[in-house]
Amino acid sequence: MSKFNSIIYKGALATGLLLSLQACKVDILPSARYTEEAVWNNPTNMELYINGMYSEFKTFQFGAFPIGYDNATDALSDIEKYTSSVSGNGTVNILATDASRVNAAGPQLNYWQSGYVRIKRINELMDGMSKYAKIDEAAKKQYEAEARFIRGYVYFWLVKLHGSVILLDNLSQYAQKDRQRSSEEDCWKFIAADFAFAAENLPKQWDAARTGKATKGAAYAMLARTWLYAASIAENDKKQFNQDELTGVAASNAQTYYQNAANAAKAVVDLANEGLYALESDFASIFTNKNTKEAIFKIDFLAPQLTHNFDLGFAPPGDAPGQCLVYGVPTAELVNEFEMNDGSKFSWSNTTQAANPYTNREPRFYASILYNGASWKNRTINTTPSNTTEGIAEYGTVTEPRKTVTGYYIRKSLNPAVNDFVVNKSVQSWIELRYAEVLLIQAEAKAKLNDISGAQDALNALRNKRGLPNTAASTTAQLMTAIEHERIVELAFEGHRYWDLRRWRKAHTVLNNVKFTGHRVTASGGGFKYESVPCDNTNRQFTPALYYIPIPTAELINNKALTQIKGW
């Protein structure tokens, strides 16, 4: 019997997903004394192993990306600007403005190696469990469901990046060293099958000792997200941007996949109707309340064992002068999207609105954005250029300004109750799956299926809870415009916008040959003057080739059957 050497991270589970990733590594087979059978005979080992696999969700917490910074994905889009202009803190700016920096030789936007390491570990678990585990069939299926939920998530990221990747379903496939990519369509189907199995075999809720694990609702939510991506690409790609034989999804299947997305979203809505999930009236509280019913799947944190640095990275400088990093800030493009509190559009052409642009905006604006004049932690935010602590700086004049370059700061997900985050760090939960997103998926899928009333119902359920009137959209085209707007403001800084633009195949127009902006606010005649200013010092670049990120060269060298995606 073969030796089996693997590392298991000890997982401590609390409300949400509290993974004690800093715990000591457990090498369950340090020598020849143990065999696979001995490992998988012990249910405790299986529990430790599967708990350790959940650490993969930390890779993308707070909208992070393989380049390693929170919210970096949104900073590749039109809703956020990173403040640094040098490699490291400013790598996202370099990638956003120079498409040539994304290539097969470079490490940027690369999740391939670490993703496949995780996939192998999950396949090892399922193989060992199926052969040796002394647990009943129901327990085996539940462990497999957890494993496939995590594997589906890993593959979801790989396919978002590359489209066509290598599918590995079991350990026997590893005997064949060289393998070609599967078609993108087969990849989406594979991911969907993992989430569908998880949805069928996971509980609606876990007992108190195991809360925080993937649930039936989480699996259905990921299934809905998966089918929406597949449907969007089927409808919008049509081989316009890449001629690789293995990329793309058949346009003829778009309607089927939209229906699949709608069905999976409905399954989550049904669970919400049972009382498991609900929209919150207080939008700001969603991101600091560990018991929020909007959370379908989340990572919880507990000081001092497990913390993060979101506040240190994004709080306005006055929270901890000289220490706040201010990685990224909202763009004017995002700020302008937030409606008035009566549901009408905000416009700088409206003289009344332009005179007091931060008055009478919708509740999500005040929960998401810190602006000149905002009340925050017993002070008034001052972004005028004369303010040396928090005033606007021109992007690029200082490499690390550590203050806003747009006239705005992020409010969403900051903890308004603490100022000791430099020393004690932060413990707000990261919500990977939120009920609001499921309603937006349902609205989009139904709009594409020409179920106008169904799409309106889903959209209005969200808008009404956010204090806004029903949508006026009454056609598929109008609804899609409304849904895109709603996704921008509802999901801002949660890592969706860049990927939405990609799946809609809009990125090469929205993110190319354009500079995004901020607002310079200056005192004028007893009031304020608002001036639109660029926050980019060079045009953004998004070339059509970027819809499919190249496979790293090292992988092509190691795998002789693997071919590069055409266009790279």
Buried (B, 14 or more C-beta within 10 A) or exposed (E): EEEBEBEBBBBBBBBBBBBBBEBEEBEBBEEEEBBBBBBBBBEEBBBBBBBBBBBBBBBBBBBBBBBEBBBBBBBBBBBBBBBBBEEEBBBBBBBBBEBEBBBBEBEBBBBBBEBBEBBBBBBBBBBBBBEBBEBEEEBBBBBBBBBBBBBBBBBBBBBBBBBBBBBBBEBEEEEEEEBEBBBBBBBBBBBBBBBBBBBEBBBEBBEEEEBBBBBBBBBBBBBBBBBBBBBBBBBBBBEEBBEBEBBBBBBEBBBBBBBBBBBBBBBBBEBBEEEBBEBBEEBBEBBBBBEBBBBBBBBBBBEEEBBBBBBBBBBBBBBBEEEBBBBBBBBBBBBBBBBBBEBBEBEEEEEEBEEEBBEBBBBBBBBBBBBBBBEBBEEEBBBBBEBEEBBBBBBBEBEBBBBBBBBBBBBBBBBEEBBEBBEEBBBBBBBBBBBBBBBBBBBBBBBBBEBBEBBBBBBBBBBEBBBBEEBEBEEBEBBBEBBBBBBBBBBBBBBBBBBBBBBBBBBBEBBBEBBBBBBBBBEEEEEBEBEEBBBBBEEBBBBBBBBBBBBBBBBBEEBEEBBBBEBB
